Amino acid sequence: MTFVGIVAYVVVNFVLFLVTLSVADGIASDHKNVALIGGAVILAAIAFGGGTLLLLLRKPWSRGLGLGLMIGWALLTILTAGLCTGVNPSFYTDGMF
């Protein structure tokens, strides 16, 4: 179930990342930083808040899924240098997107 959690987080992260970028370019074009920070906070809450809640259920499937969410966040942060999880905002503010 850990691998399922990692894949689930990657899918959720991809969708939320695209939504955050489109909101930052469209509706909140004057407040891009607020939209990007909001997206990063939501992604961290999904990974660590949801992962902790699943760990607290104390069932084998929920422990694996919860750890997978947290591991997925960590892997995406490392592999993308914080781009996909919003940890490194310099990519956004320097005009990369």
N, CA, C and O atoms as a printed pandas DataFrame, in Angstrom:
     atom_number atom_name residue_name chain_id  residue_number  x_coord  y_coord  z_coord
0              1         N          MET        A               1    0.812   -1.203    0.000
1              2        CA          MET        A               1    0.000    0.000    0.000
2              3         C          MET        A               1    0.854    1.266    0.000
3              4         O          MET        A               1    0.379    2.342   -0.363
4              5         N          THR        A               2    2.096    1.133    0.403
5              6        CA          THR        A               2    2.974    2.297    0.389
6              7         C          THR        A               2    3.161    2.818   -1.026
7              8         O          THR        A               2    3.145    4.027   -1.259
8              9         N          PHE        A               3    3.338    1.895   -1.975
9             10        CA          PHE        A               3    3.501    2.307   -3.361
10            11         C          PHE        A               3    2.223    2.937   -3.914
11            12         O          PHE        A               3    2.279    3.858   -4.728
12            13         N          VAL        A               4    1.089    2.440   -3.473
13            14        CA          VAL        A               4   -0.189    3.041   -3.879
14            15         C          VAL        A               4   -0.287    4.463   -3.339
15            16         O          VAL        A               4   -0.760    5.361   -4.037
16            17         N          GLY        A               5    0.155    4.672   -2.111
17            18        CA          GLY        A               5    0.156    6.014   -1.528
18            19         C          GLY        A               5    1.075    6.966   -2.269
19            20         O          GLY        A               5    0.739    8.134   -2.466
20            21         N          ILE        A               6    2.238    6.470   -2.682
21            22        CA          ILE        A               6    3.166    7.311   -3.441
22            23         C          ILE        A               6    2.544    7.717   -4.773
23            24         O          ILE        A               6    2.585    8.888   -5.153
24            25         N          VAL        A               7    1.970    6.749   -5.477
25            26        CA          VAL        A               7    1.349    7.037   -6.769
26            27         C          VAL        A               7    0.151    7.971   -6.587
27            28         O          VAL        A               7   -0.050    8.889   -7.382
28            29         N          ALA        A               8   -0.636    7.739   -5.550
29            30        CA          ALA        A               8   -1.789    8.603   -5.296
30            31         C          ALA        A               8   -1.342   10.036   -5.034
31            32         O          ALA        A               8   -1.963   10.981   -5.520
32            33         N          TYR        A               9   -0.272   10.198   -4.271
33            34        CA          TYR        A               9    0.202   11.558   -4.001
34            35         C          TYR        A               9    0.734   12.221   -5.265
35            36         O          TYR        A               9    0.508   13.411   -5.484
36            37         N          VAL        A              10    1.434   11.465   -6.091
37            38        CA          VAL        A              10    1.960   12.033   -7.331
38            39         C          VAL        A              10    0.812   12.516   -8.226
39            40         O          VAL        A              10    0.901   13.585   -8.830
40            41         N          VAL        A              11   -0.251   11.733   -8.307
41            42        CA          VAL        A              11   -1.405   12.121   -9.127
42            43         C          VAL        A              11   -2.077   13.367   -8.552
43            44         O          VAL        A              11   -2.370   14.309   -9.288
44            45         N          VAL        A              12   -2.319   13.376   -7.253
45            46        CA          VAL        A              12   -2.944   14.536   -6.609
46            47         C          VAL        A              12   -2.055   15.766   -6.757
47            48         O          VAL        A              12   -2.543   16.866   -7.020
48            49         N          ASN        A              13   -0.763   15.577   -6.590
49            50        CA          ASN        A              13    0.178   16.684   -6.711
50            51         C          ASN        A              13    0.166   17.257   -8.124
51            52         O          ASN        A              13    0.175   18.476   -8.297
52            53         N          PHE        A              14    0.145   16.402   -9.124
53            54        CA          PHE        A              14    0.142   16.864  -10.508
54            55         C          PHE        A              14   -1.107   17.698  -10.799
55            56         O          PHE        A              14   -1.019   18.771  -11.396
56            57         N          VAL        A              15   -2.254   17.202  -10.379
57            58        CA          VAL        A              15   -3.513   17.916  -10.625
58            59         C          VAL        A              15   -3.524   19.249   -9.884
59            60         O          VAL        A              15   -3.858   20.279  -10.470
60            61         N          LEU        A              16   -3.162   19.239   -8.606
61            62        CA          LEU        A              16   -3.181   20.470   -7.817
62            63         C          LEU        A              16   -2.122   21.460   -8.298
63            64         O          LEU        A              16   -2.340   22.671   -8.248
64            65         N          PHE        A              17   -0.992   20.961   -8.757
65            66        CA          PHE        A              17    0.062   21.815   -9.294
66            67         C          PHE        A              17   -0.448   22.560  -10.533
67            68         O          PHE        A              17   -0.230   23.765  -10.662
68            69         N          LEU        A              18   -1.115   21.862  -11.430
69            70        CA          LEU        A              18   -1.653   22.507  -12.628
70            71         C          LEU        A              18   -2.758   23.502  -12.286
71            72         O          LEU        A              18   -2.835   24.580  -12.875
72            73         N          VAL        A              19   -3.610   23.137  -11.335
73            74        CA          VAL        A              19   -4.676   24.048  -10.916
74            75         C          VAL        A              19   -4.083   25.301  -10.275
75            76         O          VAL        A              19   -4.547   26.411  -10.537
76            77         N          THR        A              20   -3.076   25.131   -9.450
77            78        CA          THR        A              20   -2.440   26.275   -8.785
78            79         C          THR        A              20   -1.796   27.207   -9.805
79            80         O          THR        A              20   -1.916   28.427   -9.701
80            81         N          LEU        A              21   -1.116   26.634  -10.784
81            82        CA          LEU        A              21   -0.486   27.479  -11.798
82            83         C          LEU        A              21   -1.523   28.217  -12.640
83            84         O          LEU        A              21   -1.328   29.383  -12.984
84            85         N          SER        A              22   -2.613   27.551  -12.970
85            86        CA          SER        A              22   -3.638   28.228  -13.770
86            87         C          SER        A              22   -4.339   29.319  -12.962
87            88         O          SER        A              22   -4.673   30.369  -13.511
88            89         N          VAL        A              23   -4.562   29.089  -11.684
89            90        CA          VAL        A              23   -5.157   30.125  -10.831
90            91         C          VAL        A              23   -4.195   31.292  -10.674
91            92         O          VAL        A              23   -4.607   32.451  -10.700
92            93         N          ALA        A              24   -2.917   30.987  -10.511
93            94        CA          ALA        A              24   -1.923   32.056  -10.351
94            95         C          ALA        A              24   -1.808   32.894  -11.620
95            96         O          ALA        A              24   -1.533   34.091  -11.539
96            97         N          ASP        A              25   -2.012   32.294  -12.779
97            98        CA          ASP        A              25   -1.937   33.051  -14.031
98            99         C          ASP        A              25   -3.252   33.721  -14.393
99           100         O          ASP        A              25   -3.263   34.720  -15.113
100          101         N          GLY        A              26   -4.353   33.183  -13.905
101          102        CA          GLY        A              26   -5.646   33.705  -14.299
102          103         C          GLY        A              26   -6.275   34.606  -13.267
103          104         O          GLY        A              26   -6.085   35.823  -13.288
104          105         N          ILE        A              27   -7.018   34.011  -12.373
105          106        CA          ILE        A              27   -7.821   34.751  -11.395
106          107         C          ILE        A              27   -6.949   35.588  -10.469
107          108         O          ILE        A              27   -7.233   36.760  -10.225
108          109         N          ALA        A              28   -5.901   34.985   -9.964
109          110        CA          ALA        A              28   -5.075   35.666   -8.957
110          111         C          ALA        A              28   -3.775   36.174   -9.556
111          112         O          ALA        A              28   -2.721   36.078   -8.926
112          113         N          SER        A              29   -3.839   36.718  -10.777
113          114        CA          SER        A              29   -2.601   37.142  -11.432
114          115         C          SER        A              29   -1.886   38.264  -10.674
115          116         O          SER        A              29   -0.666   38.402  -10.768
116          117         N          ASP        A              30   -2.647   39.061   -9.926
117          118        CA          ASP        A              30   -2.018   40.114   -9.136
118          119         C          ASP        A              30   -1.405   39.579   -7.842
119          120         O          ASP        A              30   -0.521   40.210   -7.263
120          121         N          HIS        A              31   -1.870   38.435   -7.399
121          122        CA          HIS        A              31   -1.398   37.842   -6.148
122          123         C          HIS        A              31   -0.876   36.432   -6.398
123          124         O          HIS        A              31   -1.360   35.474   -5.794
124          125         N          LYS        A              32    0.098   36.301   -7.275
125          126        CA          LYS        A              32    0.631   34.981   -7.628
126          127         C          LYS        A              32    1.239   34.282   -6.421
127          128         O          LYS        A              32    1.063   33.076   -6.250
128          129         N          ASN        A              33    1.941   35.013   -5.597
129          130        CA          ASN        A              33    2.601   34.400   -4.450
130          131         C          ASN        A              33    1.599   33.785   -3.483
131          132         O          ASN        A              33    1.853   32.728   -2.905
132          133         N          VAL        A              34    0.462   34.447   -3.309
133          134        CA          VAL        A              34   -0.562   33.925   -2.400
134          135         C          VAL        A              34   -1.114   32.612   -2.939
135          136         O          VAL        A              34   -1.308   31.662   -2.181
136          137         N          ALA        A              35   -1.367   32.553   -4.237
137          138        CA          ALA        A              35   -1.878   31.324   -4.846
138          139         C          ALA        A              35   -0.851   30.193   -4.747
139          140         O          ALA        A              35   -1.214   29.051   -4.465
140          141         N          LEU        A              36    0.407   30.498   -4.973
141          142        CA          LEU        A              36    1.443   29.472   -4.921
142          143         C          LEU        A              36    1.683   28.986   -3.497
143          144         O          LEU        A              36    1.888   27.793   -3.273
144          145         N          ILE        A              37    1.659   29.897   -2.542
145          146        CA          ILE        A              37    1.809   29.494   -1.141
146          147         C          ILE        A              37    0.623   28.658   -0.705
147          148         O          ILE        A              37    0.785   27.672    0.013
148          149         N          GLY        A              38   -0.569   29.045   -1.132
149          150        CA          GLY        A              38   -1.762   28.258   -0.815
150          151         C          GLY        A              38   -1.675   26.850   -1.365
151          152         O          GLY        A              38   -2.030   25.889   -0.682
152          153         N          GLY        A              39   -1.204   26.721   -2.599
153          154        CA          GLY        A              39   -1.036   25.390   -3.188
154          155         C          GLY        A              39   -0.021   24.553   -2.428
155          156         O          GLY        A              39   -0.229   23.359   -2.215
156          157         N          ALA        A              40    1.077   25.178   -2.020
157          158        CA          ALA        A              40    2.105   24.450   -1.269
158          159         C          ALA        A              40    1.579   23.993    0.089
159          160         O          ALA        A              40    1.876   22.885    0.534
160          161         N          VAL        A              41    0.802   24.844    0.741
161          162        CA          VAL        A              41    0.244   24.482    2.045
162          163         C          VAL        A              41   -0.766   23.343    1.900
163          164         O          VAL        A              41   -0.793   22.428    2.723
164          165         N          ILE        A              42   -1.586   23.397    0.866
165          166        CA          ILE        A              42   -2.560   22.329    0.644
166          167         C          ILE        A              42   -1.860   21.009    0.363
167          168         O          ILE        A              42   -2.276   19.969    0.873
168          169         N          LEU        A              43   -0.798   21.038   -0.445
169          170        CA          LEU        A              43   -0.059   19.809   -0.737
170          171         C          LEU        A              43    0.585   19.224    0.525
171          172         O          LEU        A              43    0.556   18.011    0.734
172          173         N          ALA        A              44    1.158   20.078    1.354
173          174        CA          ALA        A              44    1.757   19.593    2.601
174          175         C          ALA        A              44    0.690   19.057    3.547
175          176         O          ALA        A              44    0.918   18.063    4.237
176          177         N          ALA        A              45   -0.462   19.699    3.587
177          178        CA          ALA        A              45   -1.549   19.227    4.453
178          179         C          ALA        A              45   -2.075   17.875    3.990
179          180         O          ALA        A              45   -2.394   17.014    4.811
180          181         N          ILE        A              46   -2.164   17.690    2.685
181          182        CA          ILE        A              46   -2.603   16.393    2.165
182          183         C          ILE        A              46   -1.596   15.317    2.533
183          184         O          ILE        A              46   -1.965   14.236    2.992
184          185         N          ALA        A              47   -0.322   15.624    2.326
185          186        CA          ALA        A              47    0.711   14.624    2.583
186          187         C          ALA        A              47    0.846   14.308    4.071
187          188         O          ALA        A              47    0.779   13.144    4.467
188          189         N          PHE        A              48    1.034   15.322    4.881
189          190        CA          PHE        A              48    1.345   15.069    6.287
190          191         C          PHE        A              48    0.106   14.981    7.173
191          192         O          PHE        A              48    0.057   14.166    8.094
192          193         N          GLY        A              49   -0.881   15.806    6.902
193          194        CA          GLY        A              49   -2.122   15.711    7.672
194          195         C          GLY        A              49   -2.875   14.434    7.347
195          196         O          GLY        A              49   -3.283   13.691    8.240
196          197         N          GLY        A              50   -3.055   14.187    6.047
197          198        CA          GLY        A              50   -3.738   12.954    5.642
198          199         C          GLY        A              50   -2.949   11.717    6.004
199          200         O          GLY        A              50   -3.518   10.709    6.420
200          201         N          GLY        A              51   -1.629   11.791    5.845
201          202        CA          GLY        A              51   -0.788   10.654    6.206
202          203         C          GLY        A              51   -0.838   10.339    7.685
203          204         O          GLY        A              51   -0.885    9.171    8.071
204          205         N          THR        A              52   -0.829   11.366    8.517
205          206        CA          THR        A              52   -0.903   11.159    9.966
206          207         C          THR        A              52   -2.253   10.573   10.363
207          208         O          THR        A              52   -2.322    9.659   11.185
208          209         N          LEU        A              53   -3.321   11.100    9.778
209          210        CA          LEU        A              53   -4.647   10.543   10.083
210          211         C          LEU        A              53   -4.745    9.072    9.682
211          212         O          LEU        A              53   -5.322    8.263   10.408
212          213         N          LEU        A              54   -4.187    8.738    8.542
213          214        CA          LEU        A              54   -4.207    7.334    8.115
214          215         C          LEU        A              54   -3.346    6.458    9.023
215          216         O          LEU        A              54   -3.697    5.308    9.289
216          217         N          LEU        A              55   -2.226    6.992    9.498
217          218        CA          LEU        A              55   -1.394    6.225   10.437
218          219         C          LEU        A              55   -2.115    5.985   11.753
219          220         O          LEU        A              55   -1.968    4.927   12.363
220          221         N          LEU        A              56   -2.897    6.968   12.190
221          222        CA          LEU        A              56   -3.601    6.845   13.460
222          223         C          LEU        A              56   -4.755    5.845   13.409
223          224         O          LEU        A              56   -5.248    5.420   14.454
224          225         N          LEU        A              57   -5.187    5.469   12.219
225          226        CA          LEU        A              57   -6.239    4.454   12.105
226          227         C          LEU        A              57   -5.760    3.066   12.541
227          228         O          LEU        A              57   -6.564    2.210   12.908
228          229         N          ARG        A              58   -4.455    2.859   12.496
229          230        CA          ARG        A              58   -3.821    1.618   12.963
230          231         C          ARG        A              58   -4.310    0.364   12.244
231          232         O          ARG        A              58   -4.441   -0.695   12.858
232          233         N          LYS        A              59   -4.573    0.479   10.978
233          234        CA          LYS        A              59   -4.883   -0.684   10.150
234          235         C          LYS        A              59   -3.731   -0.848    9.172
235          236         O          LYS        A              59   -3.121    0.144    8.773
236          237         N          PRO        A              60   -3.423   -2.068    8.780
237          238        CA          PRO        A              60   -2.271   -2.271    7.884
238          239         C          PRO        A              60   -2.368   -1.483    6.572
239          240         O          PRO        A              60   -1.375   -0.912    6.120
240          241         N          TRP        A              61   -3.534   -1.449    5.972
241          242        CA          TRP        A              61   -3.666   -0.738    4.703
242          243         C          TRP        A              61   -3.541    0.766    4.890
243          244         O          TRP        A              61   -2.993    1.460    4.034
244          245         N          SER        A              62   -4.055    1.273    6.022
245          246        CA          SER        A              62   -4.002    2.720    6.230
246          247         C          SER        A              62   -2.595    3.180    6.590
247          248         O          SER        A              62   -2.198    4.289    6.233
248          249         N          ARG        A              63   -1.846    2.347    7.287
249          250        CA          ARG        A              63   -0.458    2.718    7.610
250          251         C          ARG        A              63    0.375    2.826    6.340
251          252         O          ARG        A              63    1.137    3.777    6.164
252          253         N          GLY        A              64    0.225    1.844    5.460
253          254        CA          GLY        A              64    0.974    1.883    4.203
254          255         C          GLY        A              64    0.603    3.082    3.351
255          256         O          GLY        A              64    1.471    3.737    2.774
256          257         N          LEU        A              65   -0.684    3.366    3.273
257          258        CA          LEU        A              65   -1.149    4.494    2.471
258          259         C          LEU        A              65   -0.677    5.819    3.065
259          260         O          LEU        A              65   -0.259    6.713    2.329
260          261         N          GLY        A              66   -0.740    5.950    4.378
261          262        CA          GLY        A              66   -0.285    7.175    5.040
262          263         C          GLY        A              66    1.200    7.412    4.861
263          264         O          GLY        A              66    1.627    8.529    4.569
264          265         N          LEU        A              67    1.989    6.357    5.036
265          266        CA          LEU        A              67    3.430    6.492    4.806
266          267         C          LEU        A              67    3.718    6.807    3.350
267          268         O          LEU        A              67    4.630    7.576    3.048
268          269         N          GLY        A              68    2.944    6.214    2.443
269          270        CA          GLY        A              68    3.129    6.476    1.022
270          271         C          GLY        A              68    2.884    7.933    0.661
271          272         O          GLY        A              68    3.599    8.497   -0.167
272          273         N          LEU        A              69    1.881    8.543    1.274
273          274        CA          LEU        A              69    1.629    9.965    1.017
274          275         C          LEU        A              69    2.821   10.817    1.453
275          276         O          LEU        A              69    3.246   11.722    0.734
276          277         N          MET        A              70    3.348   10.520    2.627
277          278        CA          MET        A              70    4.485   11.289    3.125
278          279         C          MET        A              70    5.747   11.045    2.305
279          280         O          MET        A              70    6.494   11.979    2.010
280          281         N          ILE        A              71    5.979    9.794    1.941
281          282        CA          ILE        A              71    7.147    9.464    1.124
282          283         C          ILE        A              71    7.014   10.091   -0.258
283          284         O          ILE        A              71    7.999   10.564   -0.826
284          285         N          GLY        A              72    5.794   10.094   -0.800
285          286        CA          GLY        A              72    5.564   10.721   -2.095
286          287         C          GLY        A              72    5.901   12.201   -2.080
287          288         O          GLY        A              72    6.514   12.707   -3.020
288          289         N          TRP        A              73    5.504   12.903   -1.019
289          290        CA          TRP        A              73    5.839   14.321   -0.891
290          291         C          TRP        A              73    7.353   14.506   -0.854
291          292         O          TRP        A              73    7.896   15.372   -1.539
292          293         N          ALA        A              74    8.027   13.690   -0.051
293          294        CA          ALA        A              74    9.477   13.810    0.082
294          295         C          ALA        A              74   10.181   13.500   -1.241
295          296         O          ALA        A              74   11.108   14.212   -1.629
296          297         N          LEU        A              75    9.753   12.453   -1.929
297          298        CA          LEU        A              75   10.376   12.115   -3.210
298          299         C          LEU        A              75   10.183   13.211   -4.249
299          300         O          LEU        A              75   11.126   13.575   -4.952
300          301         N          LEU        A              76    8.978   13.735   -4.350
301          302        CA          LEU        A              76    8.744   14.802   -5.322
302          303         C          LEU        A              76    9.520   16.064   -4.968
303          304         O          LEU        A              76    9.991   16.773   -5.857
304          305         N          THR        A              77    9.654   16.345   -3.693
305          306        CA          THR        A              77   10.426   17.515   -3.291
306          307         C          THR        A              77   11.889   17.351   -3.674
307          308         O          THR        A              77   12.509   18.290   -4.172
308          309         N          ILE        A              78   12.442   16.175   -3.447
309          310        CA          ILE        A              78   13.849   15.932   -3.770
310          311         C          ILE        A              78   14.074   15.861   -5.269
311          312         O          ILE        A              78   14.997   16.487   -5.790
312          313         N          LEU        A              79   13.241   15.106   -5.965
313          314        CA          LEU        A              79   13.465   14.884   -7.391
314          315         C          LEU        A              79   13.198   16.120   -8.246
315          316         O          LEU        A              79   13.791   16.263   -9.316
316          317         N          THR        A              80   12.326   17.008   -7.801
317          318        CA          THR        A              80   12.033   18.209   -8.584
318          319         C          THR        A              80   12.630   19.464   -7.957
319          320         O          THR        A              80   12.289   20.575   -8.361
320          321         N          ALA        A              81   13.499   19.306   -6.996
321          322        CA          ALA        A              81   14.144   20.425   -6.300
322          323         C          ALA        A              81   13.120   21.392   -5.717
323          324         O          ALA        A              81   13.345   22.602   -5.687
324          325         N          GLY        A              82   11.997   20.853   -5.254
325          326        CA          GLY        A              82   10.967   21.667   -4.628
326          327         C          GLY        A              82   10.022   22.346   -5.592
327          328         O          GLY        A              82    9.141   23.089   -5.158
328          329         N          LEU        A              83   10.173   22.119   -6.888
329          330        CA          LEU        A              83    9.327   22.775   -7.874
330          331         C          LEU        A              83    7.875   22.330   -7.761
331          332         O          LEU        A              83    6.974   23.167   -7.724
332          333         N          CYS        A              84    7.639   21.032   -7.706
333          334        CA          CYS        A              84    6.261   20.514   -7.726
334          335         C          CYS        A              84    5.554   20.618   -6.379
335          336         O          CYS        A              84    4.325   20.563   -6.332
336          337         N          THR        A              85    6.283   20.764   -5.304
337          338        CA          THR        A              85    5.646   20.848   -3.999
338          339         C          THR        A              85    5.627   22.265   -3.428
339          340         O          THR        A              85    5.086   22.484   -2.344
340          341         N          GLY        A              86    6.202   23.216   -4.134
341          342        CA          GLY        A              86    6.170   24.603   -3.704
342          343         C          GLY        A              86    7.175   24.948   -2.629
343          344         O          GLY        A              86    7.095   26.025   -2.038
344          345         N          VAL        A              87    8.115   24.066   -2.359
345          346        CA          VAL        A              87    9.100   24.321   -1.311
346          347         C          VAL        A              87   10.129   25.351   -1.772
347          348         O          VAL        A              87   10.659   26.102   -0.953
348          349         N          ASN        A              88   10.414   25.392   -3.058
349          350        CA          ASN        A              88   11.401   26.319   -3.598
350          351         C          ASN        A              88   10.690   27.369   -4.449
351          352         O          ASN        A              88   10.547   27.176   -5.656
352          353         N          PRO        A              89   10.248   28.461   -3.860
353          354        CA          PRO        A              89    9.453   29.452   -4.602
354          355         C          PRO        A              89   10.265   30.275   -5.591
355          356         O          PRO        A              89    9.684   31.019   -6.381
356          357         N          SER        A              90   11.576   30.166   -5.574
357          358        CA          SER        A              90   12.373   30.970   -6.493
358          359         C          SER        A              90   12.097   30.584   -7.943
359          360         O          SER        A              90   12.264   31.406   -8.843
360          361         N          PHE        A              91   11.678   29.345   -8.175
361          362        CA          PHE        A              91   11.335   28.958   -9.535
362          363         C          PHE        A              91   10.165   29.768  -10.064
363          364         O          PHE        A              91   10.144   30.136  -11.238
364          365         N          TYR        A              92    9.199   30.047   -9.214
365          366        CA          TYR        A              92    8.001   30.757   -9.633
366          367         C          TYR        A              92    8.225   32.248   -9.742
367          368         O          TYR        A              92    7.720   32.889  -10.663
368          369         N          THR        A              93    8.980   32.808   -8.809
369          370        CA          THR        A              93    9.151   34.245   -8.776
370          371         C          THR        A              93   10.168   34.727   -9.801
371          372         O          THR        A              93   10.158   35.901  -10.170
372          373         N          ASP        A              94   11.041   33.848  -10.265
373          374        CA          ASP        A              94   12.038   34.259  -11.265
374          375         C          ASP        A              94   11.491   34.215  -12.683
375          376         O          ASP        A              94   12.214   34.511  -13.634
376          377         N          GLY        A              95   10.232   33.851  -12.836
377          378        CA          GLY        A              95    9.626   33.868  -14.150
378          379         C          GLY        A              95    9.750   32.573  -14.918
379          380         O          GLY        A              95    9.594   32.565  -16.139
380          381         N          MET        A              96   10.027   31.474  -14.229
381          382        CA          MET        A              96   10.131   30.200  -14.932
382          383         C          MET        A              96    8.774   29.806  -15.505
383          384         O          MET        A              96    8.699   29.195  -16.571
384          385         N          PHE        A              97    7.699   30.157  -14.794
385          386        CA          PHE        A              97    6.363   29.823  -15.279
386          387         C          PHE        A              97    5.605   31.061  -15.606
387          388         O          PHE        A              97    4.452   30.986  -16.032
